[in-house]
Amino acid sequence: MSFGEKILDYKDEIITDLTELIAIKSISGIHEDCKAALDWMMKKAISFGLSASSINNVAGHAQLGEGGKLCGVLTHLDVVSEGNNWDSLPFELSIGDNGYMYGRGVADDKGAALITLYCLRALKENGVVGKNTLRAIFGTSEERGMEDMDEYFKYEPIPDLSFTPDSAYGICKGEKGILQLELYADTHDGTTLTQLHSGKTTNAVPDTAYALLDCTENEDHQLARLADAKEGSFEFYYTIDGMMVLSRGKASHAAKPEEGLNAATALIDLLTSNFSLPTMGKLPAFISHYIGTDTDGVMLGIKMRDKESGPLTVNVGTVHIDSGYATCTIDIRYPVTADGEEILETIRRHAEREDIHVKVLTHQKPLYLDENSDIIRILSESYETVMGEKPSVYTSGGGTYARKLGGKGVAFGPVFEGEVSNIHNANECLNVDLFFKHAQICLESMYNLYTKG
């Protein structure tokens, strides 16, 4: 029997507490709601007899033990907005007949966050004596640039050994660079296109978009016919402000934009195929000419890949155009061996040529660890103890707290290969049995860090 199995003693309590935690609508960027989730976690830690500390209401930790190496497990309590097309209420935990639990945050990352706290409880209540200090660290702005960890590590040391269960199994030894940009024009100068709105977050593929057009009846009919030949789903409505075109796509994480269907770029592609670019305005023209509906950066001249981490990806996350403004955000995940500054300079040159401004929202450099590092060895042994086989070691386009750890930590779980999770999409979910299998791996890993690390 592995020590990790002791987490199963708390199954019912974990589900009850997860129901409460999911109900806190801690959408990233809404400070008070994210603070409420952090406060909930700190109070729960104290109720378990653990020491707990909050740093400026943006991050905090629960701790067990003192001395030795500082070992940490990092998770986040903020979530992306709920989006559309849910089959259940996104901020109410529900468990289906198929054995999956649903709710915004169950997979990314509230489920894993709660498990780390219960792992500390299990170690304490089973009388485990450690030789190291073990912390469960919680943040509240992972989905928006990870400034929470920048603030936290101003006051607290970076752990000597750490992992973040905010990805997939096996062990993620490398994460692509993440470059998030805002592109904008001084004003909207389109004539036919009067409005276009899509997306709430940069790091997700938008599943809906709409545009308002000032065009002739003949142009209306021509556009509707053209829509039948385009990828995507389009609806047409007549309003007092002009014709409205509604575009429906499929959401996905920006790390894998090819798995979704971008409603914004599909709509812009439709409009620019039917109307001249000047009537659409500078920003839609730029998106059409330099991004299109591709997700590989080929039209921007930044298409690339490496053997360590795979291809570069591009996602248009938000577009907002009205009479006085035109802005969009894009999310670029680039290979671990690439130079992010060169990619940025290429985009700036194209944008300057088209009178478009570029603002860097966040730039997170790539992460890449040696497979023989101590943390990978410890996590691999823990996984094998529970699962009976060694974990795979891989690289990812996702961005986690691991890149804030100075090469001392990696992403590890909680989603298993082949498991449906719908992260950043409607119906976010995890298989309940696999969730508790992850809990066993997490406890085994934290036990090893605490006693052996």
Secondary structure, DSSP 8 states (H G I E B T S, - for coil): --GGGGGGGGHHHHHHHHHHHHHS--BTT-HHHHHHHHHHHHHHHHHTT-EEEEETTTEEEEEE--SS-EEEEEEE--B----S--SS-TTS-EE-TTSEEESTTTTTTHHHHHHHHHHHHHHHHTT---SSEEEEEEES-GGGTTHHHHHHHHHS---SEEEE-SEESSEEEEE-EEEEEEEEESS---SSEEEEEE-S-TTB--SEEEEEE---HHHHHHHHHHHTTSSSEEEEEEETTEEEEEEE-B--BTTSGGGSB-HHHHHHHHHHHHS-HHHH-HHHHHHHHHTTT-SS-TTTT---EETTTEE-EEEEEEEEEETTEEEEEEEEEE-TTS-HHHHHHHHHHHHHHTT-EEEEEEEE--EE--TTSHHHHHHHHHHHHHHSS---EEEES---GGGGSTTSEEEE-EE-TT----TTSTT-EEEHHHHHHHHHHHHHHHHHHHHT-
